[in-house]
Amino acid sequence: MIKKSLVVVSFVLTFILSFQSCKTDEITAVKTASITGLTCGSVTFSATATSGASYTGTATVPYTGGNGVAYTAGAPVASSGVTGLTATLSAGTLATGSGTASFVITGTPSAAGTASFPIDLGGQSCTLSLPVVASKANISTLVCTVAPAVGTNGTAYTGTVTMAYTGGNGGTYDVSVASSTGVEGLTATLAAGTLANGAGSLIYTIAGTPTSSGTATFNLSLGGQSCTVTLAISAGSTGTATAAKDTVVIAYSGTSATINNPYQSSGVSVAVSGADVTVTSTNTTKEIVYLLSGTASKGSFKIYSEYKYNITLKGVSLTNSTGPAINSQSKKKGTINVVTGTTNTLIDGATYATSSEDQKGTVFSEGQLSFMGTGTLNVTGNNKHGVVSDDYIEINDVNIVVKSAVKDGIHANNYFLMNTGTLAVTSSNDGIVAEEGYVAINGGTITVNSVDDGITAPYEGTSTTITPYVLIKGGKITVTTTGDKANAIKSESYTTIGTSDVITLTVSGKGSKGIKTGGDFTLTSGTVKITTTGAAYYDTADLDIAAPAGINCDKNLALKGGTLTISSTGIGGKGITVDGTATVSGGTTNITASGSTYTYNSANTSEAKGFKSDGAFVMNNGELNISATDDGLKSGTSITVNDGTINVTKSYEGMESILITIAGGVCNLTASNDGINTSYGTVSGGTESNDNSQLTVSGGVLIVTGSDAIDSNGNFTIKGGTVITYGNEDIDVNGNFLVNGGTLIGAEPNNNMTKAMGTASTQVGMFIKSSASLATTSILHIEDANGKDLVTFKPKSASAIFHFSHPSLAKSSPYKIYFGGSYTGGSFVGGSTGWGLYTGGTYSNTGATLKSSPTTSGTSTVNAISF
C-alpha cells in the first residue's frame, strides 16, 4: 500500500515539474530582430563623400522580411578600399515586412574610389559601398582656430569658426561635415563653395546639443590639409561635470591613479602600477580621448594604440624620475589637448630605467604629435629632450613652456609646424629641431634661449625626398644662442622669411651666425633684427677660420622686401656672406660690421666686411645701408646696380668687384682707401697695368669719396648718369678712361696724381688744374657763354684738380670758370657731409673769382685747362 502511494506521488511531481518547465520556457522566450534580405545595392546616401574632406553622412539601406522587433546600435565598422571612415548602425525597430535601416558614416576618406563596409542586420549581411569623389580643392596650409565660445551640457549650441588658408587652387568643394568626439552631439559643417586662388578663409558652423561636459573635438579636413578644433563644454548651472562616454578618465593623486574606462570591453585596457598608467588600445574605430588630471610625484602616462588618439590635459602634474612623463609607443597620431584655463606640468628624471623602447624626452611619441587648446603646458627635460616625436610635431593655440632641456627643447624627426600659440624654450643644445624634415612657422610667438642652434633643419643625409628648409610666414620669433658656431636659424636647404611680425636673433658665441642656410635665402617681408657679438676663431678641426655673420648663405640670396638690420660687433665678423648670387629688389637693409680684423697667421685672416658675395650682386630696388671696418660691398664676380639706393657710410673699400655696372639708382660710397674699385685681385706691390676689369656708369647717381675715389685696375667708362667724386686721387684708371655721356664732376687736392679722361672719349670734357686750391667752404661753377649753369660743385676738401664733363659741353665753345659765389634754391646731390652737386637753383657770381674763360678745342674732346 505504501509502495503504491509513493508511485502516485512521484507521477504527480513529475507532471507538475514538466508543466512548470514548459511555462518557464514560454515566459522567458525573447524574439530577436530578423529579416530575410538586406539590399546594399539599393542604398542611398545623405551626402557626397570627397577625398581628403571631413564627412558625416547617413546610409539608408532597404531590407525585406522584417519581424517588427527592436534592435540596438551596432559597433563601428572600418572601411576598406578607401580607408579613414567608419559605419555604425543606428538603433531602431524593424518594420513588419519591408523597411530601411540607417548607418551613420563618419571620418575623412583617404583617397578617391570606393569605401566598402561589411554590414549586418537581423541575420543578414552585405557590403555597403560608398563612392568617394576626387577633391577639386587643394590648399597649402590651414591654420587651426579655437571655437570662440563655450557651450553648455544639454543646451543647444550654434557658433562659427573661421580658419585661414594659403595656397588655394581656386577649386570647388562640396559640403563637409565632421562629428564631435570627446563630447558628442555636435557637428561642424562647411558649406559648399570655391577656394580662392591663394589665401582665403573657411567658415565652419558648429551646431547641436552637447551630450556631456568636457571638450568637444572636431577633426576637420579639406584640400589635403587638416586641423583639430576644440570647443569647451561646461556642466551648466544645474548640471554636474560628467565625462563624455567616449573618454577614458585618469585621475592622479599622489602615488596612485584612479581610472574610469568605458572602453574596457572595446579593446582598451588600462594597467595601473602606483601612479604609472599604461594604456593598450586595439580599438581602430574611434579617436578615443584620455583625460588626465591631478598630481603624481612619481607617475606617468604610457600608451600603445593601433589608432589615432587624444590626450587631454586638464590640470595634470606628472613627475617621473625613471622615464618620460608621457610616453607614446604608438606610431599613430596623438593629439594633446591642453584645456583652456589650466596649467599642466610634466617632468622626467635625469636617469631613465633601462628599456628596449625609445624614450627620448619628457613628452615622447613614436608617432605624430599635434598640440592644441589654449591652456599652459610646462615641460622640464632632465634626461634629454623636452618634447620629442619620431614623426612630426604641430602646435596650434597652446602655450608650451620648455623650462629646461638637457638636449633639445623641441625635437621632431620629421617636420615641425607652428600655426598659432606660444612656445618658449630654454635648452642646453638646440631649441627647435626638425631632424630629417623642415620647419614651417605660420604664426604665434616663439622664444628660444639655447646654447646651440635656435631653430634648425639640420638634415645632411642623401635622401632626395627630404628638403630640410626653414619657412617663416608669420609669428613673432625671438632667438638667443650662446654657443660657439651656434646659429639662431639654420637650414641645410633654403630659408624663406615672409611675415608681418618681428624676428629678433641674437648670437654671442665665437663663429656664430644669425641665419645659416645651406641653400637659398629669401626675405620678402617682415622686420628681422640680427645681432652677433662673437669673434672669429681658427677651428683646428676644420682647418679654417669660423667667422661670425648676420647671414651666411651657401647658395643664392634675395632681399625682396621687409626691413633687415644686422649688427656684427665681434672681431672678424661679417654682415652678410653669400656663396652664390645676391639680389636686392626691395625693402631696407642696414648692416654694421664694426669689428677689427682677426688674424690667425698671414694666410688666414677674417675682415669685418659688410656685404660679401662670391657670385654676382644685383641691386634692382630697395635700400642698402652699410657701415663696415673693411669692405662695404664686395663681389667676387660682378656688381650691377639697376635701381635703388646703396649708402656705404664707412668702409676700407666701399664697393669692389671685377665688373661693376651702375645703370640706375643712387650709390653713395665713403671709404678710407678706394671708394669704388674694380680689380681681378691684389698684386703684391701694386701694378699700373690694365687687368681688363671694368667699371661702367650708364645711369643713376654715383657719389664716391676715398683715398682713391674711383680706382679701376682695368677700364672706366661713363655712358650716362651722374658721377661725383672726391679723393686724394679722384679717378685712378690703369686702362681706358672714357667719357661718352652723362655728367662727371670730380675733385682732388693739388698733388697732380690723377690722369685726364682718355682722348677716345666721345663727349667733351675738361681736365682742370688750378695753382690755388678751391677752399672747402667755396664752390666751383662753370657756365656757357649765355650764363647757363653747367655745374656748381662744392668739394669735400680743398681741391685744385677737377674732372668735368657734361652733355651740354660742345667743341669750339666759350665757357667761364668761377671759384666762389653763392647758390640758392634747387636741390643738392652729394655726400652726407655736405659736399656735392647743386642743381635746379640759381647761381650768383657776386664775390666770386673768374678763374678762366676757356674756349674748347674744335678737334679734341679732352680740354686741359690750367690757371
Buried (B, 14 or more C-beta within 10 A) or exposed (E): EEEEEEEEEEEEEEEEEEEEEEEEEEEEEEEEBBBBEBBBEEBEBEBBBBBBBBBBBBBEBBBBBBBEBEBEEBEBBBBEBBBBBBBBBEEBEBBEEBBBBBBBBBBBBBBBBBBBBBBEBBEBEBEBBBEBBEBBBBBBBBBBBBBEEEBBBBEEBEBBBEBBBBBBBEBEBBBBBBBBBBBBBBBBBBEEBEBBEEBBEBEBBBBBBBBBBBBBBBBBBBBBBBBBBBBBBBBBEEBEEBBBEBBBBBBBEEEBBEBEBBBEEBBBEBEBEEBBBBBBBEBBBBBBBBBBBBBBBBBBBBBBBBBBBBBBBBBBBBBBBBBBBBBBBBBBBBBBBBBBEBBBBBBBBEEBEEEEEBBBBBBBBBBBBBBBBBBBBBBBBBBBBBBBBBBBBBBBBBBBBBBBBBBBBBBBBBBBBBBBBBBBBBBBBBBBBBBBBBBBBBBBBBBBBBBBBBBBBBBEEEEEEBBBBBBBBBBBBBBBBBBBBBBBBBBBBBBBBBBEBBBBBBBBBBBBBBBBBBBBBBBBBBBBBBBBBBBBBBBEEEEEBBBBBBBBBBBBBBBBBBBBBBBBBBBBBBBBBBBBBBBBBBBBBBBBBBBBBBBBEEEEBBBBBBBBBBBBBBBBBBBBBBBBBBBBBBBBBBBBBBBBBBBBBBBBBBBBBBBBBBBBBBBBBBBBBBBBBBBEEEEEEEEEEBBBBBBBBBBBBBBBBBBBBBBBBBBBBBBBBBBBBBBBBBBBBBBBBBBBBBBBBBBBBBEEEBBBBBEEBEBBBBBBBBEEBBEEEBBBBBBBEEEEBBBBBBBBBBBBBBBBBBEEBEEEBEBBBBBBBBBEEBEBBBBEEEBBBBBEBEBEBEEBEBBBEBEBBEEEBBBEBEB
